[in-house]
Amino acid sequence: YGGMDIYQSKKDASGEWAEAVNLGPTINTIYNEGTPFFTVDDSKLYFSSEGHHTMGGFDIFYSARNENEHYSSPTNLGYPINTTGNDLFYNPGWNDQCGYYSWNIKGQTKSCIKSIVILPEELLTEKLTGSDREDKKSIGKQEDQVQVGGYQTLNNILFDYNDYKLN
């Protein structure tokens, strides 16, 4: 469909791989697509694309795959994951609640690996017009709280030695 496209191949019961099949125009554009990763349960495909309405360069997208193996229209992961640079190699981790990806600042030759944690919906605090709901905990001031589907950057998070729990 364009430059680099994403293909898929299936392994049959005897362990043989079928011929690779192009994922078609829902995933591939006239520009370049690459760095595909599936979630562990194969329900979502994460990939990078120069098409599909990017912020600049490659952006990271995901597309849900249904039981008929059709893909939904790709969703851009948005800022701050995507930047005006090339954002590539998003790996959804073992449970799709964390992610790792290559990140660089536009104009620089070095990249680093960033990681994110995707908070479960029940831990996110809705933007409220009054006091906090008692059944949810919030992080930060009321006006800075994360809404479902939103992002929050947390800097300088400290843990006790050999422990994973937030203090």
FIKEDO-998760 format. One record per residue: x, y, z of N, C-alpha, C in turn; residue in one letter; residue number from 0. Coordinates in Angstrom, 1 decimal. Layout:
[[X; Y; Z]; [X; Y; Z]; [X; Y; Z]; 'a'; NUM]
...
END
This chain:
[[0.8; -1.2; 0.0]; [0.0; 0.0; 0.0]; [0.9; 1.3; 0.0]; 'y'; 0]
[[2.2; 1.1; 0.3]; [3.0; 2.3; 0.3]; [4.5; 1.8; 0.5]; 'g'; 1]
[[5.1; 2.5; 1.4]; [6.5; 2.2; 1.7]; [6.6; 0.8; 2.4]; 'g'; 2]
[[6.9; 0.8; 3.7]; [6.9; -0.4; 4.5]; [5.5; -0.7; 5.0]; 'm'; 3]
[[5.0; -2.0; 4.8]; [3.7; -2.4; 5.2]; [3.9; -3.5; 6.3]; 'd'; 4]
[[2.8; -3.8; 7.0]; [2.8; -4.8; 8.0]; [2.0; -6.0; 7.5]; 'i'; 5]
[[2.7; -7.2; 7.6]; [2.1; -8.5; 7.2]; [1.9; -9.4; 8.4]; 'y'; 6]
[[1.1; -10.4; 8.1]; [0.9; -11.4; 9.2]; [1.0; -12.8; 8.6]; 'q'; 7]
[[1.5; -13.7; 9.4]; [1.6; -15.1; 9.0]; [1.1; -16.0; 10.1]; 's'; 8]
[[0.4; -17.1; 9.8]; [-0.1; -18.0; 10.9]; [0.6; -19.3; 10.8]; 'k'; 9]
[[0.8; -19.9; 12.0]; [1.4; -21.2; 12.1]; [0.3; -22.2; 12.2]; 'k'; 10]
[[0.3; -23.3; 11.4]; [-0.7; -24.3; 11.4]; [-0.4; -25.4; 12.5]; 'd'; 11]
[[-1.3; -26.3; 12.6]; [-1.2; -27.4; 13.7]; [0.1; -28.2; 13.5]; 'a'; 12]
[[0.6; -28.3; 12.3]; [1.9; -29.1; 12.2]; [3.1; -28.2; 12.4]; 's'; 13]
[[2.9; -26.9; 12.7]; [4.1; -26.1; 13.0]; [4.6; -25.3; 11.8]; 'g'; 14]
[[4.0; -25.5; 10.7]; [4.4; -24.8; 9.4]; [3.8; -23.4; 9.4]; 'e'; 15]
[[4.5; -22.4; 8.9]; [4.0; -21.1; 8.7]; [3.4; -20.9; 7.3]; 'w'; 16]
[[2.2; -20.3; 7.3]; [1.6; -20.0; 6.1]; [2.2; -18.8; 5.4]; 'a'; 17]
[[1.9; -18.5; 4.2]; [2.4; -17.4; 3.4]; [2.0; -16.1; 4.1]; 'e'; 18]
[[2.8; -15.1; 4.2]; [2.5; -13.8; 4.9]; [1.5; -13.1; 4.0]; 'a'; 19]
[[0.5; -12.5; 4.8]; [-0.6; -11.7; 4.2]; [-0.5; -10.3; 4.6]; 'v'; 20]
[[-0.7; -9.3; 3.7]; [-0.7; -7.9; 4.0]; [-1.9; -7.6; 4.8]; 'n'; 21]
[[-1.8; -6.8; 5.9]; [-3.0; -6.5; 6.7]; [-3.9; -5.5; 6.1]; 'l'; 22]
[[-3.6; -5.0; 4.9]; [-4.6; -4.2; 4.2]; [-4.6; -2.7; 4.6]; 'g'; 23]
[[-5.6; -2.0; 4.0]; [-5.6; -0.5; 4.1]; [-6.1; 0.0; 5.4]; 'p'; 24]
[[-6.7; -0.9; 6.3]; [-7.0; -0.4; 7.6]; [-5.8; -0.1; 8.4]; 't'; 25]
[[-4.8; -0.9; 8.3]; [-3.5; -0.8; 9.0]; [-2.5; 0.0; 8.2]; 'i'; 26]
[[-2.3; -0.4; 7.0]; [-1.2; 0.1; 6.1]; [-1.7; 1.3; 5.3]; 'n'; 27]
[[-0.8; 2.3; 5.2]; [-1.2; 3.5; 4.4]; [-0.2; 3.7; 3.3]; 't'; 28]
[[-0.3; 4.8; 2.6]; [0.7; 5.0; 1.5]; [2.1; 5.4; 2.1]; 'i'; 29]
[[2.1; 5.6; 3.4]; [3.4; 5.9; 4.0]; [4.0; 4.6; 4.7]; 'y'; 30]
[[4.9; 4.8; 5.6]; [5.5; 3.6; 6.2]; [4.8; 3.2; 7.5]; 'n'; 31]
[[4.7; 1.9; 7.7]; [4.2; 1.3; 8.9]; [5.3; 0.2; 9.4]; 'e'; 32]
[[5.4; 0.0; 10.7]; [6.3; -1.0; 11.1]; [6.2; -1.2; 12.6]; 'g'; 33]
[[7.2; -1.9; 13.1]; [7.4; -2.2; 14.6]; [6.1; -2.8; 15.2]; 't'; 34]
[[5.5; -3.9; 14.6]; [4.3; -4.4; 15.2]; [4.5; -5.2; 16.4]; 'p'; 35]
[[3.6; -5.1; 17.4]; [3.5; -6.0; 18.6]; [2.1; -6.3; 18.9]; 'f'; 36]
[[1.8; -7.5; 19.2]; [0.5; -7.9; 19.7]; [0.5; -8.0; 21.2]; 'f'; 37]
[[-0.7; -7.8; 21.8]; [-0.9; -8.0; 23.2]; [-0.8; -9.5; 23.4]; 't'; 38]
[[-0.6; -10.0; 24.6]; [-0.5; -11.4; 24.9]; [-1.7; -12.2; 24.4]; 'v'; 39]
[[-2.9; -11.6; 24.5]; [-4.1; -12.3; 24.1]; [-4.4; -12.1; 22.6]; 'd'; 40]
[[-3.5; -11.4; 21.9]; [-3.7; -11.1; 20.5]; [-4.9; -10.3; 20.2]; 'd'; 41]
[[-5.5; -9.5; 21.2]; [-6.7; -8.7; 20.9]; [-6.3; -7.3; 20.4]; 's'; 42]
[[-5.1; -6.9; 20.5]; [-4.7; -5.6; 20.0]; [-3.4; -5.7; 19.3]; 'k'; 43]
[[-3.3; -4.9; 18.2]; [-2.0; -4.8; 17.5]; [-1.5; -3.3; 17.7]; 'l'; 44]
[[-0.3; -3.2; 18.3]; [0.4; -1.9; 18.4]; [1.4; -1.8; 17.3]; 'y'; 45]
[[1.5; -0.6; 16.7]; [2.4; -0.5; 15.6]; [2.7; 1.0; 15.4]; 'f'; 46]
[[3.8; 1.3; 14.7]; [4.1; 2.7; 14.4]; [3.8; 3.0; 12.9]; 's'; 47]
[[3.4; 4.3; 12.7]; [3.0; 4.7; 11.3]; [3.4; 6.1; 11.1]; 's'; 48]
[[3.7; 6.4; 9.8]; [3.9; 7.8; 9.4]; [2.6; 8.3; 8.8]; 'e'; 49]
[[1.6; 7.4; 8.6]; [0.3; 7.8; 8.1]; [-0.7; 7.9; 9.3]; 'g'; 50]
[[-2.0; 7.8; 9.0]; [-3.0; 7.8; 10.1]; [-3.0; 9.0; 11.0]; 'h'; 51]
[[-2.7; 10.2; 10.4]; [-2.8; 11.5; 11.2]; [-1.8; 11.5; 12.3]; 'h'; 52]
[[-0.6; 11.6; 12.0]; [0.5; 11.6; 13.1]; [0.8; 13.0; 13.5]; 't'; 53]
[[1.5; 13.1; 14.6]; [2.0; 14.4; 15.2]; [3.2; 14.8; 14.4]; 'm'; 54]
[[3.9; 13.9; 13.7]; [5.1; 14.2; 13.1]; [6.0; 12.9; 13.1]; 'g'; 55]
[[6.6; 12.6; 12.0]; [7.4; 11.3; 12.0]; [6.5; 10.1; 12.3]; 'g'; 56]
[[7.1; 9.1; 12.9]; [6.3; 7.9; 13.3]; [5.5; 8.2; 14.6]; 'f'; 57]
[[4.3; 7.8; 14.7]; [3.5; 7.8; 15.9]; [3.1; 6.4; 16.2]; 'd'; 58]
[[2.8; 6.1; 17.5]; [2.4; 4.8; 17.9]; [0.8; 4.7; 17.9]; 'i'; 59]
[[0.3; 3.6; 17.3]; [-1.1; 3.4; 17.2]; [-1.5; 2.0; 17.8]; 'f'; 60]
[[-2.7; 1.8; 18.0]; [-3.2; 0.5; 18.3]; [-4.5; 0.2; 17.5]; 'y'; 61]
[[-4.7; -1.0; 17.2]; [-6.0; -1.4; 16.5]; [-6.5; -2.7; 17.2]; 's'; 62]
[[-7.7; -2.7; 17.5]; [-8.3; -3.9; 18.2]; [-8.6; -4.9; 17.1]; 'a'; 63]
[[-8.4; -6.2; 17.4]; [-8.7; -7.3; 16.5]; [-9.9; -8.1; 17.0]; 'r'; 64]
[[-10.9; -8.3; 16.2]; [-12.1; -9.0; 16.7]; [-11.9; -10.5; 16.4]; 'n'; 65]
[[-12.9; -11.3; 16.7]; [-12.9; -12.8; 16.6]; [-12.8; -13.2; 15.1]; 'e'; 66]
[[-13.2; -12.3; 14.2]; [-13.1; -12.6; 12.8]; [-11.8; -12.1; 12.2]; 'n'; 67]
[[-11.0; -11.7; 13.1]; [-9.6; -11.2; 12.7]; [-9.7; -9.9; 11.8]; 'e'; 68]
[[-10.7; -9.1; 12.0]; [-10.7; -7.8; 11.3]; [-10.2; -6.8; 12.3]; 'h'; 69]
[[-9.6; -5.7; 11.8]; [-9.0; -4.7; 12.7]; [-9.8; -3.5; 12.7]; 'y'; 70]
[[-9.9; -2.8; 13.9]; [-10.6; -1.5; 14.0]; [-9.7; -0.4; 13.4]; 's'; 71]
[[-10.3; 0.7; 13.2]; [-9.5; 1.9; 12.7]; [-8.5; 2.2; 13.8]; 's'; 72]
[[-7.2; 2.4; 13.4]; [-6.2; 2.6; 14.4]; [-6.4; 3.9; 15.2]; 'p'; 73]
[[-6.0; 3.8; 16.5]; [-6.1; 4.9; 17.5]; [-4.7; 5.3; 17.8]; 't'; 74]
[[-4.5; 6.6; 17.7]; [-3.2; 7.2; 18.0]; [-3.1; 7.3; 19.6]; 'n'; 75]
[[-2.0; 6.8; 20.1]; [-1.8; 6.9; 21.6]; [-1.7; 8.3; 22.1]; 'l'; 76]
[[-1.4; 9.3; 21.3]; [-1.4; 10.7; 21.7]; [-0.2; 11.1; 22.5]; 'g'; 77]
[[-0.2; 12.4; 22.9]; [0.8; 12.9; 23.7]; [0.5; 12.6; 25.1]; 'y'; 78]
[[1.5; 12.2; 26.0]; [2.9; 12.4; 25.8]; [3.7; 11.2; 25.2]; 'p'; 79]
[[3.0; 10.1; 24.9]; [3.7; 9.0; 24.3]; [4.2; 9.4; 22.9]; 'i'; 80]
[[3.3; 9.9; 22.1]; [3.7; 10.4; 20.8]; [4.2; 11.8; 20.8]; 'n'; 81]
[[5.2; 12.1; 20.0]; [5.8; 13.4; 20.0]; [6.0; 13.8; 18.5]; 't'; 82]
[[6.6; 14.9; 18.2]; [6.9; 15.3; 16.8]; [8.1; 14.5; 16.3]; 't'; 83]
[[8.7; 13.7; 17.1]; [9.8; 12.9; 16.6]; [9.3; 11.5; 16.1]; 'g'; 84]
[[10.2; 10.5; 16.0]; [9.9; 9.2; 15.6]; [9.6; 8.3; 16.8]; 'n'; 85]
[[8.4; 7.9; 17.0]; [8.1; 7.1; 18.2]; [7.8; 5.7; 17.7]; 'd'; 86]
[[8.7; 4.7; 18.1]; [8.7; 3.4; 17.6]; [8.7; 2.3; 18.6]; 'l'; 87]
[[8.5; 1.1; 18.2]; [8.7; -0.1; 19.0]; [7.9; -0.2; 20.3]; 'f'; 88]
[[6.7; 0.3; 20.3]; [5.8; 0.2; 21.5]; [5.5; -1.3; 21.7]; 'y'; 89]
[[5.9; -1.8; 22.9]; [5.7; -3.2; 23.3]; [4.7; -3.1; 24.5]; 'n'; 90]
[[3.5; -3.7; 24.4]; [2.5; -3.5; 25.4]; [2.8; -4.3; 26.7]; 'p'; 91]
[[3.9; -5.0; 26.8]; [4.2; -5.7; 28.0]; [3.4; -7.0; 28.2]; 'g'; 92]
[[3.5; -7.6; 29.3]; [2.9; -9.0; 29.4]; [1.4; -8.9; 29.7]; 'w'; 93]
[[0.9; -7.7; 30.1]; [-0.5; -7.7; 30.5]; [-1.2; -6.4; 29.9]; 'n'; 94]
[[-0.6; -5.7; 29.0]; [-1.2; -4.5; 28.4]; [-1.5; -3.4; 29.4]; 'd'; 95]
[[-0.9; -3.5; 30.6]; [-1.0; -2.5; 31.6]; [0.3; -1.7; 31.8]; 'q'; 96]
[[1.3; -2.1; 31.1]; [2.5; -1.3; 31.1]; [3.0; -1.3; 29.6]; 'c'; 97]
[[3.9; -0.5; 29.3]; [4.4; -0.4; 28.0]; [5.8; 0.1; 27.9]; 'g'; 98]
[[6.5; -0.3; 26.9]; [7.9; 0.1; 26.7]; [8.0; 0.6; 25.2]; 'y'; 99]
[[8.8; 1.7; 25.0]; [8.9; 2.2; 23.6]; [10.2; 3.0; 23.5]; 'y'; 100]
[[10.6; 3.1; 22.3]; [11.8; 3.9; 21.9]; [11.4; 5.3; 21.8]; 's'; 101]
[[12.1; 6.2; 22.4]; [11.8; 7.6; 22.4]; [13.0; 8.5; 22.1]; 'w'; 102]
[[12.8; 9.4; 21.3]; [13.9; 10.4; 21.0]; [13.4; 11.8; 20.8]; 'n'; 103]
[[14.3; 12.7; 21.1]; [13.9; 14.1; 20.9]; [14.2; 14.5; 19.4]; 'i'; 104]
[[13.3; 15.1; 18.8]; [13.5; 15.5; 17.4]; [14.8; 16.2; 17.2]; 'k'; 105]
[[15.6; 15.8; 16.2]; [16.9; 16.4; 15.9]; [18.0; 15.7; 16.6]; 'g'; 106]
[[17.8; 14.8; 17.5]; [18.9; 14.2; 18.2]; [19.0; 12.8; 17.7]; 'q'; 107]
[[20.3; 12.3; 17.7]; [20.5; 10.9; 17.2]; [20.4; 9.8; 18.2]; 't'; 108]
[[20.4; 10.2; 19.5]; [20.2; 9.1; 20.5]; [18.8; 8.9; 20.9]; 'k'; 109]
[[18.4; 7.7; 21.2]; [17.1; 7.3; 21.7]; [17.3; 6.7; 23.1]; 's'; 110]
[[16.2; 6.6; 23.8]; [16.2; 5.9; 25.1]; [14.9; 5.0; 25.1]; 'c'; 111]
[[14.9; 4.1; 26.0]; [13.7; 3.3; 26.2]; [12.9; 3.9; 27.3]; 'i'; 112]
[[11.6; 4.2; 27.1]; [10.7; 4.7; 28.1]; [9.8; 3.6; 28.5]; 'k'; 113]
[[9.3; 3.7; 29.7]; [8.3; 2.8; 30.2]; [7.1; 3.6; 30.7]; 's'; 114]
[[5.9; 3.0; 30.6]; [4.7; 3.7; 31.2]; [3.9; 2.6; 31.9]; 'i'; 115]
[[3.1; 3.0; 32.8]; [2.2; 2.2; 33.5]; [0.8; 2.7; 33.2]; 'v'; 116]
[[-0.1; 1.8; 32.7]; [-1.4; 2.2; 32.4]; [-2.3; 1.8; 33.6]; 'i'; 117]
[[-2.8; 2.8; 34.2]; [-3.6; 2.6; 35.4]; [-5.0; 2.0; 35.1]; 'l'; 118]
[[-5.4; 1.0; 35.8]; [-6.8; 0.4; 35.6]; [-7.8; 1.5; 35.8]; 'p'; 119]
[[-8.9; 1.4; 35.0]; [-10.0; 2.4; 35.0]; [-10.5; 2.7; 36.4]; 'e'; 120]
[[-10.6; 1.6; 37.3]; [-11.1; 1.8; 38.6]; [-10.2; 2.7; 39.5]; 'e'; 121]
[[-8.9; 2.8; 39.2]; [-8.0; 3.6; 40.0]; [-8.0; 5.1; 39.5]; 'l'; 122]
[[-8.5; 5.3; 38.3]; [-8.5; 6.7; 37.8]; [-9.6; 7.5; 38.5]; 'l'; 123]
[[-9.3; 8.7; 38.7]; [-10.3; 9.6; 39.4]; [-10.9; 10.5; 38.3]; 't'; 124]
[[-12.2; 10.4; 38.2]; [-13.0; 11.3; 37.3]; [-12.8; 12.7; 37.7]; 'e'; 125]
[[-12.9; 13.6; 36.8]; [-12.9; 15.0; 37.1]; [-14.2; 15.4; 37.8]; 'k'; 126]
[[-14.1; 15.8; 39.0]; [-15.4; 16.1; 39.8]; [-15.6; 17.6; 40.0]; 'l'; 127]
[[-16.8; 17.9; 40.3]; [-17.1; 19.3; 40.5]; [-17.3; 19.6; 42.0]; 't'; 128]
[[-16.6; 19.0; 42.8]; [-16.8; 19.1; 44.3]; [-15.7; 18.3; 45.0]; 'g'; 129]
[[-16.1; 17.7; 46.0]; [-15.1; 16.9; 46.8]; [-14.9; 15.5; 46.1]; 's'; 130]
[[-13.8; 14.9; 46.4]; [-13.4; 13.6; 45.9]; [-14.4; 12.6; 46.3]; 'd'; 131]
[[-14.7; 11.6; 45.4]; [-15.5; 10.4; 45.8]; [-14.8; 9.6; 46.8]; 'r'; 132]
[[-15.5; 9.1; 47.8]; [-14.9; 8.3; 48.9]; [-14.3; 7.0; 48.4]; 'e'; 133]
[[-14.9; 6.4; 47.4]; [-14.4; 5.1; 47.0]; [-13.3; 5.1; 46.0]; 'd'; 134]
[[-12.7; 6.3; 45.7]; [-11.6; 6.4; 44.8]; [-10.5; 7.3; 45.5]; 'k'; 135]
[[-9.3; 6.9; 45.3]; [-8.2; 7.8; 45.7]; [-7.7; 8.6; 44.6]; 'k'; 136]
[[-7.3; 9.8; 44.9]; [-6.8; 10.7; 43.8]; [-5.3; 11.0; 44.0]; 's'; 137]
[[-4.7; 11.4; 42.9]; [-3.3; 11.8; 42.9]; [-3.2; 13.2; 42.5]; 'i'; 138]
[[-2.7; 14.1; 43.3]; [-2.5; 15.5; 42.9]; [-3.7; 16.3; 43.2]; 'g'; 139]
[[-3.6; 17.6; 42.8]; [-4.7; 18.5; 43.0]; [-5.9; 18.1; 42.1]; 'k'; 140]
[[-7.1; 18.6; 42.5]; [-8.3; 18.2; 41.8]; [-8.2; 18.6; 40.3]; 'q'; 141]
[[-7.7; 19.8; 40.0]; [-7.6; 20.2; 38.6]; [-6.6; 19.4; 37.8]; 'e'; 142]
[[-5.7; 18.7; 38.5]; [-4.6; 17.9; 37.8]; [-4.9; 16.4; 37.7]; 'd'; 143]
[[-6.1; 16.0; 38.1]; [-6.4; 14.6; 38.2]; [-6.6; 14.0; 36.8]; 'q'; 144]
[[-6.3; 12.8; 36.6]; [-6.4; 12.1; 35.3]; [-7.8; 11.6; 35.1]; 'v'; 145]
[[-8.3; 11.8; 33.9]; [-9.6; 11.2; 33.5]; [-9.4; 9.9; 32.8]; 'q'; 146]
[[-10.4; 9.1; 32.7]; [-10.3; 7.9; 32.0]; [-9.8; 8.1; 30.6]; 'v'; 147]
[[-8.8; 7.4; 30.1]; [-8.2; 7.6; 28.8]; [-7.2; 8.7; 28.7]; 'g'; 148]
[[-6.9; 9.4; 29.9]; [-6.0; 10.5; 29.9]; [-4.6; 10.0; 30.4]; 'g'; 149]
[[-3.7; 10.9; 30.4]; [-2.3; 10.5; 30.8]; [-1.9; 11.5; 32.0]; 'y'; 150]
[[-1.0; 11.0; 32.8]; [-0.5; 11.8; 33.9]; [1.0; 11.4; 34.0]; 'q'; 151]
[[1.9; 12.4; 34.0]; [3.3; 12.1; 34.2]; [3.6; 12.3; 35.7]; 't'; 152]
[[4.2; 11.3; 36.2]; [4.6; 11.3; 37.6]; [6.1; 11.3; 37.7]; 'l'; 153]
[[6.7; 12.3; 38.2]; [8.1; 12.4; 38.3]; [8.6; 12.1; 39.7]; 'n'; 154]
[[9.8; 11.6; 39.9]; [10.4; 11.3; 41.2]; [9.6; 10.5; 42.1]; 'n'; 155]
[[9.1; 9.4; 41.6]; [8.4; 8.4; 42.4]; [9.3; 7.6; 43.2]; 'i'; 156]
[[9.2; 7.6; 44.5]; [10.1; 6.9; 45.3]; [9.5; 5.7; 46.0]; 'l'; 157]
[[10.2; 4.6; 46.1]; [9.8; 3.3; 46.7]; [10.8; 3.0; 47.8]; 'f'; 158]
[[10.3; 2.2; 48.8]; [11.2; 1.7; 49.7]; [12.1; 0.6; 49.1]; 'd'; 159]
[[13.3; 0.4; 49.6]; [14.2; -0.6; 49.0]; [13.5; -2.0; 49.0]; 'y'; 160]
[[13.6; -2.6; 47.8]; [13.1; -4.0; 47.6]; [11.6; -4.1; 47.8]; 'n'; 161]
[[10.9; -3.0; 47.4]; [9.4; -3.0; 47.5]; [8.9; -2.3; 46.3]; 'd'; 162]
[[7.7; -2.7; 45.9]; [7.0; -2.2; 44.7]; [5.9; -1.3; 45.1]; 'y'; 163]
[[5.5; -1.1; 46.3]; [4.3; -0.3; 46.7]; [4.7; 1.1; 46.8]; 'k'; 164]
[[3.8; 2.0; 46.4]; [3.9; 3.4; 46.6]; [3.8; 3.7; 48.1]; 'l'; 165]
[[4.6; 4.6; 48.6]; [4.5; 5.0; 50.0]; [3.3; 5.9; 50.2]; 'n'; 166]
END
